[in-house]
Amino acid sequence: MTVRALDSVDFALYRGEIVVLLGASGSGKSTLLNIVGGLDSPSEGHVFFKQEELTEFDDPALTAYRRDHVGFVFQLYNLIPSLTAKENVALVTETAPNPVAPEKALTLVGLGDRIDHFPSQLSGGDQQRVAIARAIAKRPEILLCDEPTGAPNLIANPLAAANLPCHRAR
C-alpha cells in the first residue's frame, strides 16, 4: 500500500516570514519540514532554495545546504545525552560559517546558568530550549521547528537578539 504523505503541495516562503503548519497527526507536517530541510527527498516534484533545485543536489550538496542555511528544532530535540547543553550547541557552531557562541545562544533562551548541565539534568522545557539554542546558534536562513509547543516567543526573541531575520506574524 502506498502512503501519500504530501500530494499536490505548492507554496513559497519568503525571507523573514513565519509560517505555521497545522494539521492532524500523520498529515505530513514533519515530512514537509524534512523535505524543505534537505533531510528527505520527495518521490516526485521539485524543491527550490534561492533558485537552486534541492531535489537535484547530491549528498555533499545537501549536507552543505543543511550546514550553511538550515536550523532544526526536532520534535524529540535530538540532544546527545553524554554532552552538556553547551557541547550540544557547539556541535553546530563548530562547522557554521558565522555562528553565535554557544554560551550566548543558551543565554538568549534563558539557560545561561545551565550550560554545563546534561540533558538528563534538564526539564523537558529546558531540553527544548537547548534544541532551540542549537538551531539558532548557526544563524540559519531557514529555521524549521517541528512541534515547538508553546515556544513561538522563545524562538522569535532569541532570533531578534542574535540579529537573525525574524518577522512576527500579526
N, C-alpha and C positions, 0 to 999 in steps of 0.2 A: 504494500500500500504506500503510495506516495503522499507525503505531507507537504503541502504548500504553505510555508510559514509566511511568505510575502508574495503577493500576486498583484501585478499592475501598480506597484508603488512608484510614484513620480513626484519629487519635490526638490526644492532648492533651499539651501541655508545661506545666510549672509553674515558677514563679519559683525560681531557684537550682538548678534541675535541670541535670545534664549528661547529654546523650543522645548515644550513638554509633550511627551508622547503618552497618551492614555489608552488603555485597552485591557481587556480581560487577560488573565493568566493564560499563557500559551498562544497569545495572538501575534507574536513575532517581534515584540519590542526589543528584547535582548538580541535577537537575531539581526535586526536592523542596525542596532548600535555596533554589533560586532563586525558587520559588513562595512559600515561607514568608517569604523576604526581600523580596518585592514586586518582584523583577526580572522575573519571568514570571507569567503568569496561566494558571490551568488552563482547559482547553477546556470543562470542566464541573465542578460541585461548588462548595464554599464553603471559604473560609479566613477564620478569625477571629483577631483580636488584641484582647484585653481587651473582649470583647463587640462589637467593631466588625468588620463584614464587609469584609475587604480586597478581596474579589472584586467589591465594589460601588464601590471607590474609583476616581476618575478619576486622570489622570496627576499633577496637582499634589498630590493627597492621598497618592498612593503615594510621591512624592518626599519629602514631609514625613515620612511613616512611616519611610522608609529613613534620612533625615537624623537624625531625632529618636530612633529606637528600635533601629536595626539596625546591627551591626558585621559586616563581612565579611572573611574571610581567604580569598582565592581560590586555586584550585589553582596558577595561574601567577603569583600575587602581584599582578599588575597595577600594578607600580610605574612611575612615569613616569621614563624614563631620563635626561632632562635636568634632573631635580630631585634635590637631595640627600636623604638619609634624613630629615632634619628637615623639609624642604619637602614631601616626600611625606606625612608625618604631618600637617603643618599644613594640608594640603588639606581634611581633615575637621574639624580643630579650629576653623577659621575660621567654620564655619557651625553647629557643635554648640552646644546651649544651655548645657552645663556641662562643658566639656572638661578633660582633663588636658593640661598643657603638653606640646608635642612633645618637648622635651628630657627631661622626666620620664618620658614613655611609653617613649622609647628607652632610658633608663637602666633602667627596670623590666625590659626584655627583654635587658639586658646589652650595649647598644650606645651607652652614654653617651659613649664615646670615639670613636665613628664617625659622629656626627650630620652632619658635613659631607662625608661620602663619597657618591658617586653609586652607583646600583645596579651599574654595571659594575665598581666597585671593591670590591664586596662578594661574599662567597661565596654560594652558593645558600641555605645555612642562615641567613646574616645577612640576606639579602633576605627570607626568610620572617619573620624577627624584625621587620623594618621593617613588613611587612604586618600582623603581629600588633599592633605598637605603634600603627599607624594605626587598626586596628579597635577597640582598647580605649581609645584616647585620647578618643573621643567618649562614653565611659561608657555603652555601649549596654545596653538591657534584654535584647536578644537578640544573642548572638554566634554567627554561623554560620561554621564553618571547613570548607572543602572540601578534604579530604585533608591535614590538618595533620600529616604524617608525623613521628612521634616527638616531637610537641610538646605533649602534654597538660599536663605540668607547666609548660612555658614559657608556656602560656596561663593556667592556673589561678593560678600565683603572682603575675603582674602584676595579674590581676583583683583578688585579695585586697589587694595593696599599694596599688592605686588606689581602694580602698574600693568595689569593684564587687561585686554579688551573685555568689557562687560557692559551689557545693556540690560537694565531691569525692565521686564515686561510690565505694561500698565494695564 
